[in-house]
Amino acid sequence: MFTPRGASGSGRRHTARTGGRKSVNTPSGLLFSPRRAPLTPSRATPTRVQSCATVDSDHFDVQTFGSSLPVKVMEALTMAEVDDQISVKVEESGWAWMVCGERLIIWKICQTAVAKLSVCKDLQLSPSEYAYSADLISISSSSPLESASVQSVCVLAVSPDGLARFWPSLAHEGTYTETHADLGGHLCNYVTAVRGGSFIVSSYRGQLLRVGMEASGRLYQRAVQQGHGMLSGIGRRVSSLFGLRSPPADTAVHSVLWVPDSGCLYTLSTCGLNKWEVGDTTEVQVLSWNACPSLSDSIADAIWGSESNYAELKAGVNVAYLDMQLSHAGLVVLAAAWHPADTPCLAYFCLVTLPDTTLPVSDELSVEVTKYNPPFQSEEELHKTRLLLPRVKSPAAYLYNEELVYTCTTGAGRSGLPEEKLTFNASGDRIRGGGVCADLPVFFSQINGLVAVVPRESASILPETMEDSLCTSLAGPGPEGTPLETPPKMDTVAQEDKTKLLKQAFLEFCRNRVMEAQKMTDELFPDDGEGGAGGSWTRW
């Protein structure tokens, strides 16, 4: 019997694979449970405090984010029944929504201490036998959501059993249209806003629909073509060599990712990774890669590869793919691996980085094994853990579920976060969802509302005289003479100001505020391809 080695450190290994074992089996349980299934015995009403006394941490501060929660959100939490499932999603655009039973509340997060003219709308979801989640709702606008008026924001909500309800304007909660999404009888698990004011609706088994509103005011829907991209012309035998094949009937989709800057849509499922280039009215699939064998082999190598009986152990390793985000180094996949014969049987959470290309690449995988390895309970429990990457150019990563936030690194950068588990299950608290806003990981705490996990400032390693000298040289023209807090755009910064920003980045690094220092240096020395940061130095 194999007993896994201690998890005192993390591992990272680059491996090449020419073949692999079969894909991980589909989880036995569906992602949705009947509405009647109870969640917790009691509810806690959130309170607003500047720091969360219920969360202890050695390296991070858990701070309230934005102004007080809207009254409707507080009321919904107070009035929620025991069996009402609650989930929240936070958008980078500054919008958030909460699903509480069949009630949907959408609001604009005000990042000041006092909310002014805050937007908060209360919508009624269509009845369903199954519980809704925040993943089944998305919003869009003809203008950037960051500055969009409430009149220009539209909302699509799809029930787990496929009834789509569309509000053409968030300003009119009672005006909506409905249609049934044809998902082949399978449950819906993701709704994602894309280009052209339209949405992608995904089923748990891999069906994808493009849904939007026609000029007549009616909803249209059509299937997203799969396997008809630039690589679809090759034969079946050749495509199998490259891992390119149609998804099998037992496919389980675990993550849908939309990247607006590039106009690309990604899906992660038990049969691999898919990528589409999405236009206002078109979708072209550019990648369909059965990546699971390569990913699973790389993960098994990183965790158990040094064991003397690895060849025997490898056959019993199970891997579940949980979530996916995009970083500067490529796609980052959150996975968990376990071996049923281990004593004790632990779930090893890993971050796998693979290049964002249009061709299958199995020889450039990077596996970071985190120190988060709780006892394995069930695959369904593993799928409750999600991944956040607050800044594309940073290796900082946050794993979270209802009970905790785990800080770690993707392993694809020079610096990262100390690994630490922040527990949110004290006094009836739970994490109901999260997202990235203002380059910060933001979570919805049952007790504290919206909170951000921020690396804690520590004493500077510089001598006091040098620290004072740097602060004096960085003092701005303002009355308080404080150092620059937000680096301006580089194309408008004078030479002397760039020098100040570099000093500020150095000062932040010496204060152990690595993330702030990294953000400033990324602005000062953007990645220009082959020239890299060196080109930036020569221009100055």
Phi, psi and omega per residue, in radians:
M1 nan 2.349 -3.090
F2 -1.627 2.280 3.023
T3 -1.902 2.076 -3.052
P4 -1.103 2.599 3.126
R5 -1.232 2.811 -3.115
G6 -1.068 2.624 -3.089
A7 -1.749 0.845 -3.100
S8 -1.335 -0.289 3.139
G9 -2.427 3.002 3.114
S10 -1.854 2.710 -3.131
G11 -2.109 2.632 3.120
R12 -2.541 2.253 -3.047
R13 -2.522 2.364 3.026
H14 -1.689 2.207 -3.077
T15 -2.336 2.679 3.085
A16 -1.986 2.435 -3.119
R17 -2.347 2.299 3.053
T18 -1.844 -0.272 3.099
G19 -2.534 -3.079 3.129
G20 -3.058 3.018 -3.139
R21 -1.510 -3.128 -3.075
K22 -1.207 2.806 -3.137
S23 -1.145 2.774 3.094
V24 -1.131 2.459 -3.140
N25 -1.156 2.650 3.085
T26 -1.125 2.397 3.092
P27 -0.975 2.524 -3.066
S28 -1.217 -0.545 -3.097
G29 -1.757 2.553 3.071
L30 -1.290 2.894 -3.096
L31 -1.344 -0.197 -3.073
F32 -2.070 2.499 3.077
S33 -2.058 2.713 3.123
P34 -0.999 2.611 -3.086
R35 -1.054 -0.420 -3.060
R36 -1.351 -0.167 -3.114
A37 -1.270 2.155 -3.115
P38 -1.248 2.648 3.118
L39 -1.820 -1.152 -3.109
T40 -2.307 2.671 -3.088
P41 -1.226 -0.345 -3.097
S42 -2.643 2.824 3.127
R43 -1.942 2.605 3.027
A44 -2.039 2.414 3.123
T45 -1.594 2.280 -3.077
P46 -1.175 2.556 3.018
T47 -2.116 2.759 -3.088
R48 -1.851 2.009 3.079
V49 -2.322 2.782 -3.086
Q50 -1.299 -0.543 3.060
S51 -2.415 2.665 -3.040
C52 -1.620 1.829 -3.120
A53 -1.199 -0.335 -3.096
T54 -1.418 -0.125 -3.119
V55 -2.023 2.032 3.125
D56 -1.705 2.439 3.139
S57 -2.691 2.552 3.096
D58 -1.542 -0.468 -2.998
H59 -2.149 -0.076 -3.022
F60 -2.344 2.657 2.969
D61 -1.888 2.343 3.057
V62 -1.792 1.864 -2.990
Q63 -2.021 2.600 3.059
T64 -1.122 2.523 -3.078
F65 -2.031 2.134 3.106
G66 1.353 -2.917 -3.110
S67 -1.449 -3.087 -3.122
S68 -1.058 2.632 3.094
L69 -1.099 2.568 3.076
P70 -1.025 2.635 -3.117
V71 -1.029 -0.662 -3.119
K72 -1.107 -0.616 3.103
V73 -1.171 -0.788 3.129
M74 -1.076 -0.736 -3.141
E75 -1.122 -0.739 -3.122
A76 -1.088 -0.706 3.126
L77 -1.162 -0.670 -3.124
T78 -1.207 -0.665 -3.050
M79 -1.575 -0.061 -3.065
A80 -1.099 2.438 3.052
E81 -1.334 2.834 -3.112
V82 -1.047 -0.628 -3.077
D83 -1.639 0.175 3.051
D84 -1.416 2.029 3.108
Q85 -1.364 2.357 -3.085
I86 -2.025 2.261 3.052
S87 -2.531 2.620 -3.039
V88 -2.333 2.524 3.039
K89 -2.245 2.356 3.120
V90 -1.972 2.211 -3.114
E91 -1.725 2.621 3.104
E92 -1.102 -0.423 3.141
S93 -1.260 -0.162 -3.138
G94 1.741 0.061 3.067
W95 -1.691 2.677 3.087
A96 -2.514 2.694 3.032
W97 -2.518 2.647 -3.132
M98 -2.206 2.315 3.026
V99 -1.824 2.155 3.123
C100 -2.292 1.750 -3.017
G101 1.160 -2.103 3.085
E102 -1.917 0.493 3.106
R103 -1.977 2.307 -3.135
L104 -2.084 2.114 3.117
I105 -2.044 2.146 -3.125
I106 -2.026 2.302 3.130
W107 -2.504 2.764 3.072
K108 -1.666 2.175 -3.122
I109 -1.287 2.170 3.069
C110 -1.665 2.092 -3.032
Q111 -1.523 0.147 3.035
T112 -1.712 2.912 -3.083
A113 -1.158 -0.552 -3.118
V114 -2.084 2.181 -3.122
A115 -1.277 2.350 3.084
K116 -2.149 2.161 3.126
L117 0.892 0.792 -3.100
S118 -1.196 2.573 3.133
V119 -1.767 2.236 3.087
C120 -2.626 2.121 -3.104
K121 -2.167 2.480 -3.092
D122 -1.980 1.988 -3.078
L123 -2.012 2.641 3.123
Q124 -1.772 2.151 3.103
L125 -1.423 2.738 3.124
S126 -1.237 2.608 -3.132
P127 -1.090 2.561 3.128
S128 -2.650 2.600 3.081
E129 -1.263 -0.391 -3.078
Y130 -1.903 2.820 -3.115
A131 -1.374 2.383 3.036
Y132 -1.303 2.797 2.930
S133 -2.386 2.864 -3.121
A134 -1.144 -0.341 3.103
D135 -1.197 -0.255 -3.094
L136 -1.621 0.185 -3.140
I137 -2.253 2.523 3.018
S138 -2.647 2.762 -3.132
I139 -2.197 2.721 -3.136
S140 -2.591 2.917 3.121
S141 -2.763 2.659 3.085
S142 -1.257 -0.326 3.066
S143 -2.006 2.870 3.135
P144 -0.942 2.323 -3.075
L145 -1.087 -0.481 -3.130
E146 -1.012 -0.603 -3.086
S147 -2.097 0.171 -3.064
A148 -1.207 2.497 3.049
S149 -1.369 2.777 -3.114
V150 -1.107 -0.492 3.131
Q151 -1.182 -0.514 -3.049
S152 -1.594 -0.076 -3.102
V153 -1.563 2.225 3.058
C154 -1.938 2.765 -3.017
V155 -2.330 2.369 2.995
L156 -2.149 2.220 3.060
A157 -2.199 2.276 3.142
V158 -2.105 2.211 3.114
S159 -1.219 2.755 3.120
P160 -0.947 -0.592 3.137
D161 -1.587 0.210 2.870
G162 1.760 0.159 3.100
L163 -1.501 2.009 -3.092
A164 -1.639 2.242 3.077
R165 -2.097 2.185 -3.025
F166 -2.121 2.196 3.044
W167 -1.796 1.964 -3.121
P168 -1.180 -0.392 3.098
S169 -2.524 2.228 3.135
L170 -1.164 -0.298 -3.138
A171 -1.220 -0.337 -3.089
H172 -2.126 1.569 -3.057
E173 -1.092 -0.510 -3.059
G174 -1.560 0.005 -3.104
T175 -1.880 1.945 -3.133
Y176 -2.665 2.900 3.060
T177 -2.265 2.694 -3.060
E178 -2.255 2.677 2.983
T179 -2.733 2.836 3.117
H180 -1.687 2.162 3.125
A181 -1.343 2.181 -3.096
D182 -1.455 1.570 -3.116
L183 -1.868 0.412 3.075
G184 1.179 0.430 3.139
G185 1.435 0.093 -3.138
H186 -1.703 2.752 -3.126
L187 -1.266 2.502 3.067
C188 -1.427 2.446 3.126
N189 -2.261 -0.235 3.101
Y190 -2.561 2.470 2.958
V191 -2.229 2.208 -3.030
T192 -2.335 2.193 3.072
A193 -1.304 2.345 3.101
V194 -2.199 -2.633 -3.054
R195 -1.404 2.870 3.062
G196 1.211 0.379 -3.133
G197 1.175 0.355 -3.108
S198 -1.952 3.115 -3.033
F199 -2.400 2.664 2.971
I200 -1.829 2.205 3.100
V201 -1.939 2.193 -3.073
S202 -2.017 2.497 3.002
S203 -1.733 2.835 3.129
Y204 -1.052 -0.491 -3.097
R205 -1.669 0.124 2.970
G206 1.830 -0.028 3.060
Q207 -1.232 2.411 3.127
L208 -2.169 2.311 3.092
L209 -2.123 2.509 2.955
R210 -1.736 2.114 -3.060
V211 -2.149 2.390 3.102
G212 -2.856 -3.064 -3.107
M213 -1.903 2.315 3.058
E214 -1.373 2.933 3.122
A215 -1.081 -0.469 -3.138
S216 -1.306 -0.183 -3.113
G217 1.696 -0.039 3.114
R218 -1.567 2.649 3.072
L219 -1.425 2.388 3.008
Y220 -1.939 2.740 3.041
Q221 -2.594 2.490 3.065
R222 -2.626 2.657 -3.110
A223 -1.273 2.428 3.023
V224 -1.382 2.190 -3.110
Q225 -1.172 2.345 3.122
Q226 -2.106 2.347 3.136
G227 1.424 0.333 -3.127
H228 -2.121 0.590 -3.141
G229 -1.663 -2.721 -3.030
M230 -1.188 -0.303 -3.110
L231 -1.837 0.128 -3.022
S232 -1.405 -0.170 -3.091
G233 -1.396 -0.222 -3.110
I234 -1.381 2.760 -3.059
G235 -1.228 2.889 -3.098
R236 -1.092 -0.707 -3.107
R237 -1.153 -0.768 3.130
V238 -1.162 -0.699 -3.120
S239 -1.107 -0.585 3.129
S240 -1.184 -0.534 3.092
L241 -1.144 -0.601 3.140
F242 -1.555 -0.023 -3.095
G243 1.382 0.338 -3.126
L244 -1.746 1.979 -3.121
R245 -2.792 2.826 3.136
S246 -1.216 2.575 -3.124
P247 -1.156 2.391 3.112
P248 -1.230 2.941 -3.058
A249 -1.152 -0.438 -3.089
D250 -1.695 0.387 3.101
T251 -1.046 2.487 3.028
A252 -2.204 2.044 -3.134
V253 -1.479 2.224 -3.085
H254 -1.939 -0.280 3.141
S255 -2.763 2.439 3.022
V256 -2.209 2.174 -3.037
L257 -2.188 2.210 3.080
W258 -1.942 2.234 3.118
V259 -1.984 1.736 -3.028
P260 -1.119 -0.580 -3.096
D261 -1.072 -0.702 -3.127
S262 -1.703 -0.206 -3.099
G263 1.209 0.574 -3.095
C264 -1.983 2.489 3.092
L265 -2.031 2.332 3.142
Y266 -2.143 2.528 2.962
T267 -2.238 2.452 3.085
L268 -2.045 2.155 -3.094
S269 -2.437 3.130 3.124
T270 -1.153 -0.317 3.123
C271 -1.763 0.078 3.007
G272 2.249 -2.689 -3.018
L273 -2.007 2.343 3.093
N274 -2.222 2.589 -3.111
K275 -2.456 2.366 3.076
W276 -2.186 2.536 2.904
E277 -1.676 2.102 -2.976
V278 -1.929 2.187 3.029
G279 -1.794 -2.985 -3.129
D280 -1.106 -0.567 -3.107
T281 -2.326 0.057 -3.048
T282 -2.283 2.788 3.001
E283 -2.433 2.283 3.097
V284 -2.156 2.086 3.121
Q285 -1.373 2.167 -3.084
V286 -1.966 -0.117 3.112
L287 -2.684 2.323 2.988
S288 -2.491 1.686 -2.964
W289 -2.115 2.136 3.049
N290 -1.345 1.352 -2.985
A291 -1.417 -0.233 -2.996
C292 -1.012 -0.753 3.115
P293 -1.036 -0.763 3.137
S294 -1.154 -0.756 3.135
L295 -1.115 -0.786 -3.105
S296 -1.115 -0.736 3.126
D297 -1.120 -0.723 3.138
S298 -1.132 -0.707 3.126
I299 -1.153 -0.790 3.126
A300 -1.069 -0.712 3.108
D301 -1.061 -0.760 -3.066
A302 -1.180 -0.540 -3.075
I303 -1.625 -0.846 -3.017
W304 -1.966 0.050 -2.987
G305 -1.058 -0.448 -3.097
S306 -1.512 -0.046 -3.130
E307 -1.317 2.508 -3.082
S308 -1.126 -0.542 -3.139
N309 -1.806 0.612 -3.058
Y310 -1.048 -0.703 -3.118
A311 -1.014 -0.637 3.111
E312 -1.336 -0.699 -3.118
L313 -1.151 -0.645 -2.997
K314 -0.980 -0.626 -3.096
A315 -1.136 -0.406 -3.099
G316 -1.732 0.051 -3.109
V317 -1.299 2.339 3.049
N318 -1.952 2.464 3.135
V319 -2.294 2.297 3.045
A320 -2.001 2.344 3.120
Y321 -1.752 2.185 -2.871
L322 -1.930 -0.712 -3.034
D323 -2.811 3.004 -3.081
M324 -2.697 2.411 3.062
Q325 -2.460 2.917 -3.125
L326 -1.878 2.341 3.051
S327 -2.176 3.102 3.134
H328 -1.158 -0.401 -3.116
A329 -1.566 -0.135 -3.131
G330 2.351 -2.861 3.107
L331 -1.348 2.359 3.115
V332 -1.955 2.077 -3.113
V333 -1.834 2.230 3.029
L334 -1.553 2.173 -3.132
A335 -2.367 2.797 3.064
A336 -2.331 2.360 -3.105
A337 -2.154 2.550 3.093
W338 -2.650 2.755 3.087
H339 -2.173 2.047 -3.055
P340 -1.009 -0.431 -3.096
A341 -1.495 -0.113 3.134
D342 -1.163 2.592 3.063
T343 -2.283 1.894 -0.079
P344 -1.320 2.834 3.118
C345 -1.494 1.954 -3.105
L346 -1.920 2.677 3.036
A347 -1.772 2.030 -3.121
Y348 -1.657 1.999 -3.138
F349 -1.510 2.291 -3.052
C350 -2.273 2.677 3.006
L351 -2.046 2.070 -3.111
V352 -1.896 2.126 3.116
T353 -1.808 2.234 3.097
L354 -2.314 2.541 -3.061
P355 -1.040 2.509 3.087
D356 -1.543 1.575 -3.103
T357 -2.234 3.108 3.076
T358 -1.812 0.184 3.077
L359 -2.220 2.543 3.082
P360 -1.067 2.236 -3.140
V361 -2.267 1.876 -3.096
S362 -1.831 -0.101 -3.073
D363 -1.777 0.166 -3.130
E364 -2.201 0.495 3.129
L365 -1.398 2.413 3.077
S366 -2.096 2.173 -3.096
V367 -1.960 2.162 3.043
E368 -1.953 1.969 3.113
V369 -1.562 2.005 -3.124
T370 -1.340 2.983 3.075
K371 -1.513 0.055 3.119
Y372 -1.501 1.815 -3.112
N373 -2.433 1.281 -3.136
P374 -1.241 2.871 3.053
P375 -1.038 2.406 3.123
F376 -1.247 2.251 3.094
Q377 -1.903 -1.027 3.104
S378 -2.833 2.814 3.111
E379 -1.171 -0.559 3.098
E380 -1.070 -0.690 3.104
E381 -1.138 -0.664 3.135
L382 -1.056 -0.668 -3.073
H383 -1.257 -0.038 3.059
K384 -1.468 -0.116 -3.126
T385 -1.650 2.309 -3.114
R386 -2.074 2.987 -3.085
L387 -2.176 2.389 2.997
L388 -2.187 2.378 2.995
L389 -2.148 1.695 -3.004
P390 -1.084 -0.632 -3.096
R391 -2.243 2.264 -3.049
V392 -1.048 -0.662 -3.059
K393 -1.538 0.055 -3.099
S394 -1.907 2.539 3.069
P395 -1.439 0.017 -3.121
A396 -1.142 2.357 -3.113
A397 -2.390 2.614 3.134
Y398 -2.304 2.129 3.000
L399 -1.736 2.496 3.139
Y400 -2.647 2.641 2.966
N401 -2.476 -2.865 -3.070
E402 -1.101 -0.468 -2.981
E403 -1.835 -0.319 -2.996
L404 -2.731 2.856 2.919
V405 -2.122 2.293 3.130
Y406 -2.048 2.116 -3.125
T407 -1.639 2.408 -3.104
C408 -2.814 -2.837 -3.119
T409 -2.370 2.643 3.089
T410 -1.307 -0.292 -3.103
G411 1.453 0.031 -3.065
A412 -1.829 0.573 3.133
G413 -2.750 3.035 -3.083
R414 -1.357 -0.435 -3.095
S415 -2.373 2.956 -3.140
G416 -2.933 -2.749 -3.122
L417 -1.822 2.605 2.960
P418 -1.136 2.474 -3.135
E419 -1.370 2.166 -3.116
E420 -2.694 2.528 3.095
K421 -1.787 2.124 3.098
L422 -1.836 2.048 -3.033
T423 -1.633 2.322 -3.112
F424 -2.046 0.332 -3.052
N425 -1.756 0.223 3.121
A426 -1.403 2.550 3.051
S427 0.960 0.628 3.097
G428 1.373 0.189 -3.121
D429 -1.318 2.645 3.053
R430 -2.608 2.650 2.995
I431 -1.613 2.125 -3.075
R432 -1.731 -0.011 3.121
G433 2.704 -3.057 -3.122
G434 -3.073 -2.935 -3.134
G435 2.941 -3.028 3.132
V436 -1.934 2.291 3.094
C437 -2.574 2.325 -3.109
A438 0.982 0.654 3.132
D439 1.079 0.407 3.129
L440 -2.152 2.566 3.001
P441 -1.336 2.069 -3.064
V442 -2.037 2.304 -3.109
F443 -2.197 2.648 3.092
F444 -1.762 1.901 3.123
S445 -1.586 2.378 -3.137
Q446 -1.012 -0.601 -3.092
I447 -1.648 -0.717 -2.988
N448 -1.786 -0.023 -3.116
G449 1.294 -2.516 -3.132
L450 -1.318 2.183 3.131
V451 -2.313 2.628 3.069
A452 -2.008 2.435 3.081
V453 -1.690 1.988 -3.005
V454 -2.097 2.273 3.069
P455 -0.989 2.355 -3.056
R456 -1.337 2.417 3.044
E457 -1.248 2.523 3.082
S458 -2.259 2.962 -3.117
A459 -1.058 2.499 -3.126
S460 -1.224 2.571 3.090
I461 -1.462 -0.085 -3.129
L462 -1.409 2.637 2.990
P463 -1.049 2.636 -3.050
E464 -1.029 -0.699 -3.128
T465 -1.127 -0.701 3.125
M466 -1.204 -0.676 3.095
E467 -1.049 -0.814 -3.139
D468 -1.118 -0.683 -3.134
S469 -1.122 -0.744 3.120
L470 -1.128 -0.751 3.139
C471 -1.087 -0.680 3.123
T472 -1.137 -0.747 -3.124
S473 -1.208 -0.389 -3.130
L474 -1.607 -0.128 -3.075
A475 -1.035 2.244 -3.120
G476 -1.493 -3.110 -3.103
P477 -1.305 -0.147 -3.097
G478 -1.170 2.882 -3.089
P479 -1.126 -0.460 -3.092
E480 -1.562 -0.253 3.094
G481 1.072 0.656 -3.110
T482 -1.598 2.689 3.098
P483 -1.101 2.827 3.119
L484 -1.050 2.352 -3.137
E485 -1.765 -0.646 -3.118
T486 -2.183 2.026 -3.118
P487 -1.152 2.265 3.121
P488 -1.288 3.054 3.119
K489 -1.101 2.434 -3.017
M490 -1.170 -0.501 -3.092
D491 -1.311 -0.106 3.126
T492 -2.013 0.130 -3.063
V493 -1.728 2.271 3.122
A494 -1.291 2.913 -3.086
Q495 -1.006 -0.811 -3.098
E496 -1.169 -0.534 3.115
D497 -1.239 -0.577 3.082
K498 -1.142 -0.647 3.077
T499 -1.114 -0.701 3.100
K500 -1.095 -0.723 -3.138
L501 -1.120 -0.648 3.105
L502 -1.156 -0.701 3.067
K503 -1.109 -0.710 3.129
Q504 -1.090 -0.728 3.110
A505 -1.087 -0.711 3.107
F506 -1.101 -0.732 3.131
L507 -1.117 -0.743 3.119
E508 -1.092 -0.696 3.128
F509 -1.109 -0.746 3.141
C510 -1.164 -0.415 3.073
R511 -1.525 0.127 3.130
N512 1.187 0.406 3.030
R513 -1.705 1.237 -2.989
V514 -1.124 -0.662 -3.086
M515 -1.133 -0.731 3.109
E516 -1.142 -0.729 3.114
A517 -1.088 -0.713 -3.139
Q518 -1.124 -0.701 -3.138
K519 -1.095 -0.728 -3.133
M520 -1.176 -0.744 -3.140
T521 -1.202 -0.547 3.058
D522 -1.105 -0.650 3.095
E523 -1.217 -0.712 -3.103
L524 -1.252 -0.668 -3.071
F525 -2.176 1.296 -3.134
P526 -1.133 2.648 3.131
D527 -1.340 1.915 -3.103
D528 -1.755 0.433 -3.135
G529 1.596 -2.213 -3.060
E530 -1.180 -0.560 -3.116
G531 -1.220 -0.615 3.112
G532 1.051 -2.677 -3.083
A533 -1.190 -0.469 -3.119
G534 -1.015 -0.601 3.117
G535 -1.109 -0.613 3.137
S536 -1.153 -0.681 3.113
W537 -1.079 -0.754 -3.062
T538 -1.199 -0.493 3.129
R539 -1.218 -0.406 -3.103
W540 -1.636 nan nan
